């Protein structure tokens, strides 16, 4: 292990790239709105939508500007949280790991440039669109580089069983979604939610810290892969009834779930997200109990349909998982607002 250079602490980076009082007020107001949904004080439906990975700042801002225009039309029914994911898990540990590692996907890894780039981009999002965003907490020790800018965090399927992810989630002060693991064991996810909702004391960034627990920790169902590599969905009516029982069996109040419409739920067939989203809305109409637990959807969406390889140079097209293109995404958002 070669120590290359010491990077600035989150506090030092925040001092160098501060958030203005005006932006802080926007962030606080947005966070209050999102918390109200999870606490049952606001009956709007959450839509966590955006690129699989935020790989190009200009394209991301173009996408979010378009999204803000649609939001004005649906905000009475839908509360949109853009996905601006700047670090990406890699199953084999190789390949593009997100803007945190490579501000230029075709360039070399540069972690110093990366932490500056992601902070500046998230700040720009708030300033230019009024949105505050969702991130994946892939590296718990890096969360504080963006902690004053985010309004939602997801813990991924490969991280949800990790002790540090669970206990850091207990102290981040914003809603955190725990995905079911890739193998589909709901017990793992429920244990993670319980840990995140509990008080914790642990070692974090060289400090002994304690938390009061995060009552806004909740489930994300993203489907799973069996021992034979076959994808299985877990967003159906029966799956949601089982999840409600799991919350009860674990003694957890305020049951909440976000349905991830891509990944194993869609078999990574990105166009299936449209059908899945509408299927979930149908389940909410059929059951008042399910309507109360399903707080929203997660959709992977960008400017162009599908995905490309790094270096192909198609503007606004994902270089990781395939995404729903803008025209289809806009139509879906408007349709969801109508059928909710």
Secondary structure by P-SEA (a helix, b strand, c coil): cccccccccaaaaaaaccccaaaaaaaaaaaaaaaaaaaccccbbbbbccccccccaaaaaaaaaaaaaaaaaccccbbbbbbbccbbbbccccccccccccccccccccaaaaaaaaaaaaaaaaacccccbbbbcccccccccccccccbbbbcccccccaaaaaaaaccccbbbbcccccccaaaaaaaaaaaacccccccccccccccccccbbbbbccccccccbbbbcccaaaaaaaaaaaaaacccbbbbbbccccccccccccaaaaaaaaaaaaaaacaaaaacccbbbbbbccccccccccccccccccccbbbcaaaaaaaaaaaaaac
